[in-house]
Amino acid sequence: MNNEQFADDFINARTGLTISVLFDKEFITLIEDVESLTPAITCADEDIPGVIHGDIFTEVSTSMAYSVTGNQPDGTGITLLILSAD
């Protein structure tokens, strides 16, 4: 499997690290007939050492910056970071 076909690169502004992640711009329903976009990235825990709420991740291909609003490790070495567009 070619990682470039499935992953997006992001830069963590605090650490300067560039990481490959699965990027999801998922729509969620807030209330009946009202949807919202909740971007999130799925990544390896080892790629985000010491991540904290407010960390900024910038998508390399678009230069779009997102801040971390949620941190959901799954206990297997994978974490879902909930993002908010800055």
VENZILIN-V928173 format. One record per helix or strand of 3 or more residues. SS is the DSSP state (A for helix, B for strand). FROM is the first residue (numbers start at 1). LEN is the number of residues. If there is no record, write none. Layout:
# VENZILIN-V928173
ss=(SS;SS)
from=(FROM;FROM)
len=(LEN;LEN)
This chain:
# VENZILIN-V928173
ss=(A;B;B;B;A;B;B;B)
from=(3;8;18;34;45;56;65;78)
len=(4;5;14;11;3;4;9;8)
